[in-house]
Every structure is written in structure tokens, then in C-alpha cells.
């Protein structure tokens, strides 16, 4: 597919760079949307996942996956859910292991390539719906794209997918995050991750040794110490190489849209594969000039962000 024209949505004047476009919505956007009910789903390995359902009785379902250290109640998740509900679709926003209200049971947590959990969620929800659409933000975008490109049985009810602010190249993107904004983003993520390691260490002191945290300065350090070994990888590099969605894009066989803004402070240059994009048959790419990371706030009083209106357009067009 040729690259889609870079959209020229207007951002607010006061959000004049990618950092502000990233930080402002994360800190100040408020979206009120209570789930119709919450559900705990058991996984095949004896763990569980926490789900938030937003239901209006539709036969169409949108499954939304959050980003690193996110959850189903983040403003970007609720904003997307509201936009899809307005189009007459039910929404399922799920939490990765350890990201909901309860600590997960097993001596693991979540990671960028844990598509087995996304598969569990889809198969759990599928019997009630005729069509399923997938939306993923950041880490959840990588998860979604990898899931669609893997050699596995997938539910035929899945029709389209959208991935927003995706670190297609996990290793280079982790390094990019750690060196940008004087390490501000890295420190924020590590602070949140450290709290989870501390909680898990009470139950699994060997696997989640809090003493190891003293030597961690970057996300790559964290993945080298915890994420990789905990989930069966030798180190961070093997984890990145195995799970980066960039390598799975050629094998995606249903309409998929990737939206990565050029001023996203989290993404490396390899997350804008223009040459590859032109060779793919089913994956569309948009690389807008502005938007930040999971930002895309539009100028004016509109409550719908560009990423939300574009997702609605892509899903509903020629449905």
C-alpha cells in the first residue's frame, strides 16, 4: 500500500512540540466513562486478566489494548472507548497481567509480545459478537501487530486493526526513550515498574529481587534484568528481536492502520519504515508531522482527538 497522505490536523498552539503533545493529555485530559461491568478471566496457565466492558448491546466489538504501565482507565483508553460507543459498537478494554486492580498470581507479568493473553481475551469475547476490531496504543500497538502477523489460528471475526504510536522496533525505541527529555520518561516508567517489582517480591523473592533495581538506569536495563529472563528470553536484546512487530508486518492479512507521529519522542527512526510500507498489501501507514506519543489533541474545544476520529473513519469505512 502507498503511504497515506500525512494528515494536517491542527494541534493547539500551546502544544508546540512533541513533548508537550505527549505530556499534556496524559496529565490533564479527563474522560468519564464507567464500565458496564468488570470481569476477571482465567488464563490457560492459571493466571487471570481483568476486563472492563462498555456495552450497548451491539453485535460488533472493539478490543482496546493499552500502553506500557497503562490500564483500562487511562484517558486515551476511555476517549477511544467513547468514540467507538458513539458509533454503536461495544468496547472491551483489558488490563495486562498486574495492570488491573489486583496483582497477578504467576511469577511473570506482561510484555510487548505477550500475544497469548490477547488471544485469550479475543476467544473469550468472540462468541457474543459477529465482528471484532482491534485497537492498540504504544506497547498495545506492538502487541496487536505481532498478534496479527504471527503464524497462529486467529478468530475469523476479526475484521480490521489500528495501532497508534507503535514502537515497531522495540530495542531502538527503548534506547530512544531513555535518551530523550533528559531521561524524564524513563524515570517515570521505572518508578511505576519498581512499585510492581516490590509487590511481587513478597511472593516471589527470587524472581523479583528488589536489590537488582539499584543498578537499573534505563528501560533496556529493566528488560535485561527482569522482562527478558522472566519470560523466557536470554536478555533484553533477544526479547526485543523476538517481539518487535516490524518483522511481523509483511504477514498481516487484514486491513490494518498504523499511526505514528514524526515528533513522537518515544519512537526511533526505524519506526517509520516508509520503504517497507510501500510493499505491504494490507497495512496502511500514516506519519503525521505532529501528535506526540499517544497524544493527537486537536485545536479547539473538540473532545475527540485525531487518533479517535481517524480510528472511527478507518473501521467504519466500507465495513
Secondary structure, DSSP 8 states (H G I E B T S, - for coil): ------------TT--SHHHHHHHHHHH-------SEEEEEE-TTS-EEEEEEE-SS-SEEEEEE--TT--TTSHHHHHHHHHHHTTT-EEEEEE-TTSSSS--SSS----TT-HHHHHHHHHHHHTT-SEEEEEEETHHHHHHHHHHHSSS---TTEEEEEEES--SSHHHHHHHHHHGGGGHHHHHHHHHHHHHHHHHHTT-TTTT-GGGGGG--SHHHHIIIIIHHHTT-SSHHHHHHHH-GGGGGGG--S-EEEE--TT-TT--GGG--HHHHTT-SSEEEE--S--TTTT---SSS--S-HHHHHHHHHHHTT-
